[in-house]
Amino acid sequence: RSAVLILTLMTTMAVRTGRSAPWSVALGTDADEEARAVAGARDGSILVGGTLRVGPGNHDAFAACFDIRGNLLWQTSFGGLLEDAVTSAAAHPQGGWVVAGTRNGTAATKSFVARLWSDGAIAWERTWPGMGARVAVRADGSCVVGTENPGRLVVLDDRGYVLWRRAWLDVTHVTS
């Protein structure tokens, strides 16, 4: 089967009519590609993150930013030899975005979080052991990142430096 990543969004336009503007866009190729994260900013722009196939058995993480009308502003991809994916995204209060996800290399799987400028350039990136990272951005621009396997909560300042981190036991099998 072949699939094309298609994104359809209803956005609220800042126009006098107050009508919604539906739009859709296709990214990628006929390979197995996925959108795994979507975030919106105050200006109406939208970031989509996920995974794009770049070769046999190799997917890179990607992020693409669209304006309120669905026009592609920029796109970027990054990754290593195996499966990499953006699994979470959030708008940054000073503009730009923060994305988190998983990088799979030949030696180990790592969680990552990256701060992207408004043009998609990477301001900073941090990695650590684990997988399945999710991110939230606080009003001061600091990031809260949660990972699984091992379970960990990491808080980073606006420049990507660790303020604190905590690990917790795997509670997925606890019954009440």
C-alpha positions as CSV (number, residue, x, y, z in Angstrom):
1,R,0.0,0.0,0.0
2,S,1.1,3.5,-0.6
3,A,0.1,6.5,1.6
4,V,0.6,10.2,1.4
5,L,0.6,12.2,4.5
6,I,-2.4,14.5,4.2
7,L,-3.2,17.2,6.7
8,T,-6.6,18.9,6.8
9,L,-7.2,21.6,9.4
10,M,-9.8,24.1,10.2
11,T,-8.3,27.4,11.2
12,T,-9.9,30.5,12.4
13,M,-9.0,33.4,10.2
14,A,-8.5,36.9,11.7
15,V,-10.8,38.5,9.2
16,R,-14.0,40.5,9.7
17,T,-16.2,37.7,8.4
18,G,-15.3,35.4,11.3
19,R,-15.5,32.4,9.0
20,S,-13.3,29.3,9.3
21,A,-10.9,28.6,6.5
22,P,-10.6,24.9,5.7
23,W,-7.5,23.7,3.9
24,S,-5.6,20.6,3.3
25,V,-2.0,19.9,2.2
26,A,-0.1,16.7,1.2
27,L,3.5,16.3,2.3
28,G,6.0,13.6,1.5
29,T,5.9,10.8,-1.0
30,D,4.0,7.5,-1.5
31,A,6.1,5.9,1.4
32,D,4.8,5.2,4.9
33,E,5.0,8.7,6.5
34,E,3.1,9.9,9.5
35,A,2.1,13.1,11.3
36,R,2.5,12.4,15.0
37,A,2.3,15.9,16.5
38,V,0.4,19.1,15.7
39,A,0.6,22.5,17.5
40,G,-0.8,25.9,16.9
41,A,0.6,29.4,17.7
42,R,-1.2,32.6,18.6
43,D,-0.5,34.0,15.1
44,G,-2.5,31.1,13.6
45,S,0.5,29.3,12.2
46,I,0.6,25.5,12.6
47,L,3.5,23.1,13.1
48,V,3.2,19.5,12.1
49,G,5.8,17.0,13.1
50,G,6.3,13.3,12.5
51,T,8.4,10.9,10.4
52,L,9.3,10.9,6.7
53,R,10.8,8.0,4.9
54,V,14.3,8.8,3.5
55,G,15.4,5.3,2.5
56,P,14.8,1.6,3.1
57,G,14.3,1.1,6.9
58,N,15.2,4.7,7.5
59,H,12.8,7.5,8.6
60,D,13.9,11.0,9.7
61,A,12.0,13.2,12.1
62,F,10.4,16.2,10.3
63,A,8.7,19.5,11.2
64,A,6.8,21.7,8.8
65,C,5.2,25.1,9.5
66,F,2.2,26.5,7.8
67,D,0.6,29.9,7.9
68,I,-3.1,30.4,8.7
69,R,-4.1,29.9,5.1
70,G,-2.2,26.6,4.8
71,N,0.8,27.9,2.9
72,L,4.0,26.1,3.7
73,L,6.4,28.5,5.5
74,W,9.3,26.1,6.0
75,Q,10.1,22.4,6.6
76,T,13.1,20.7,8.1
77,S,14.1,17.1,8.8
78,F,16.8,15.6,11.0
79,G,17.8,12.1,12.0
80,G,20.3,9.3,11.9
81,L,20.5,5.8,10.4
82,L,17.2,4.3,11.6
83,E,13.8,5.4,12.7
84,D,13.5,9.0,14.1
85,A,10.3,10.8,14.8
86,V,8.8,14.0,16.2
87,T,6.1,12.8,18.7
88,S,5.2,16.1,20.4
89,A,5.3,19.8,19.6
90,A,4.4,23.1,21.3
91,A,4.5,26.8,20.3
92,H,7.2,28.8,22.1
93,P,5.9,32.0,23.8
94,Q,8.7,34.1,22.3
95,G,8.0,32.7,18.8
96,G,9.2,29.5,17.2
97,W,8.5,26.0,18.4
98,V,9.7,23.2,20.6
99,V,9.6,19.6,19.3
100,A,10.3,16.3,21.1
101,G,10.6,12.8,20.0
102,T,12.7,9.7,19.6
103,R,16.0,9.0,17.8
104,N,17.0,5.4,17.1
105,G,20.6,4.9,16.4
106,T,22.7,1.7,15.9
107,A,23.7,1.8,19.6
108,A,20.7,3.0,21.5
109,T,17.3,4.7,21.4
110,K,17.3,8.3,22.7
111,S,14.7,10.9,23.5
112,F,15.3,14.3,22.2
113,V,13.9,17.8,22.5
114,A,14.8,20.7,20.2
115,R,14.0,24.4,20.1
116,L,13.3,25.7,16.6
117,W,13.4,29.3,15.6
118,S,10.6,30.8,13.7
119,D,12.3,29.9,10.4
120,G,12.8,26.3,11.4
121,A,16.5,26.5,12.2
122,I,17.5,24.5,15.3
123,A,18.5,26.8,18.2
124,W,19.5,23.9,20.4
125,E,18.8,20.1,20.9
126,R,19.2,17.8,23.9
127,T,19.1,14.0,24.0
128,W,19.2,11.4,26.7
129,P,18.4,7.6,27.0
130,G,14.7,6.8,26.6
131,M,11.9,7.0,24.1
132,G,8.6,8.6,23.4
133,A,9.3,12.1,24.6
134,R,6.4,14.6,25.1
135,V,6.9,18.3,25.6
136,A,5.0,21.2,27.1
137,V,6.3,24.8,27.1
138,R,5.6,27.1,30.0
139,A,5.0,30.9,29.8
140,D,8.6,31.7,30.7
141,G,9.8,29.6,27.7
142,S,11.1,26.7,29.9
143,C,10.2,23.2,28.7
144,V,8.8,20.2,30.6
145,V,9.7,16.9,28.9
146,G,8.4,13.5,29.8
147,T,9.8,10.3,28.5
148,E,9.1,6.6,28.9
149,N,11.3,3.6,29.2
150,P,12.9,4.8,31.4
151,G,10.2,7.1,32.8
152,R,11.7,10.5,33.4
153,L,10.6,14.1,33.8
154,V,13.1,16.8,32.7
155,V,12.7,20.6,33.0
156,L,14.9,22.7,30.7
157,D,15.3,26.4,30.7
158,D,14.8,28.6,27.6
159,R,18.3,27.9,26.5
160,G,18.0,24.1,26.8
161,Y,19.9,23.7,30.1
162,V,18.6,21.2,32.6
163,L,17.0,22.8,35.6
164,W,16.1,19.5,37.2
165,R,15.2,15.9,36.3
166,R,13.4,13.1,38.1
167,A,12.9,9.4,37.3
168,W,10.0,7.3,38.4
169,L,9.2,3.6,38.6
170,D,7.3,1.9,35.8
171,V,3.7,2.0,37.1
172,T,2.0,0.7,33.9
173,H,1.4,-2.7,35.5
174,V,0.1,-1.6,38.9
175,T,-3.5,-2.7,39.6
176,S,-5.9,-1.1,42.0
